[in-house]
Amino acid sequence: MATTKRVIPIAQAKTVSPEDALLREGWKRQTTIGEPRLSEIVKNYQAMGFEVHVEEYKTEGEGCNTCFDAGQEMGMSYGTVYVRKSAEAAPDDELFED
């Protein structure tokens, strides 16, 4: 009597990118930039009452990354700035509404 091999399909685990996780938590991507402007942008958003999160930027995927690649070869690092309204933020200002 021959036995048939039964294969049970297993769904591949879906990996969530760090950006997807941040967006789900209410963060909004603002820009990707290097120093010294990166520090200035972070300080300015904090001064306006936003929470700020910075992720290191790594070039990958399609699209033109020539400037980022050249900068990284020279030792520069870049960060992607994410912001969200702080629980202690000042009342809404129409200038910064979505």
C-alpha positions in Angstrom: 0.0 0.0 0.0 1.6 3.3 -1.1 1.4 6.2 1.2 0.9 9.7 -0.2 2.8 12.5 1.2 0.7 15.3 2.4 2.1 18.8 2.5 0.5 21.4 4.7 1.1 24.9 3.3 2.7 27.2 5.8 2.2 30.9 5.3 5.4 32.9 5.3 5.8 35.3 8.2 5.3 38.8 7.1 8.0 41.1 8.3 7.0 44.6 9.1 9.5 47.3 8.1 10.6 49.7 10.8 8.9 52.5 8.9 5.6 50.6 8.7 5.8 50.1 12.5 6.4 53.8 13.1 3.6 54.9 10.8 1.2 52.5 12.6 2.2 54.2 15.9 1.2 57.6 14.6 4.6 58.8 13.4 4.8 60.9 10.1 8.0 60.8 8.0 9.2 64.4 7.3 12.6 64.3 5.6 15.9 62.5 5.2 18.9 64.7 5.7 22.5 64.8 7.0 24.3 66.9 9.6 24.3 69.8 10.5 20.7 70.3 9.3 19.5 67.0 10.9 20.2 68.3 14.4 18.6 71.7 13.5 15.4 70.1 12.2 15.2 67.8 15.3 15.6 70.8 17.7 13.0 72.9 15.7 10.4 70.2 15.8 10.9 69.6 19.5 10.6 73.3 20.1 7.2 73.2 18.3 6.1 70.5 20.8 6.5 67.4 18.6 8.0 64.1 19.6 10.9 63.3 17.2 12.3 60.0 16.2 15.3 59.6 13.8 16.2 56.4 12.0 19.5 55.9 10.3 19.1 56.1 6.5 20.6 53.3 4.5 20.5 53.4 0.7 18.7 50.4 -0.8 16.2 49.6 -3.5 15.5 51.3 -6.7 15.8 55.0 -7.4 18.6 57.4 -7.5 20.7 57.3 -4.4 23.9 58.8 -5.9 24.1 61.8 -3.5 23.5 59.6 -0.4 26.0 57.0 -1.6 28.7 59.6 -2.3 28.1 61.2 1.1 28.3 57.9 2.9 31.5 57.0 1.1 32.9 60.3 2.5 31.8 59.3 6.1 28.6 61.3 6.3 25.6 59.7 7.9 22.0 60.5 7.1 18.8 60.3 9.2 15.2 60.0 8.4 13.1 62.3 10.7 9.7 61.1 11.9 7.5 63.3 14.1 4.2 63.1 15.9 2.2 65.4 18.1 3.3 65.2 21.7 0.7 64.5 24.4 1.9 67.8 25.9 1.8 69.7 22.7 0.4 73.2 22.5 -3.1 73.7 21.1 -3.4 73.0 17.3 -2.0 75.6 15.1 -3.6 75.9 11.6 -0.2 76.3 10.1 0.8 72.7 11.1 -2.5 70.9 10.4 -2.5 67.8 8.2 
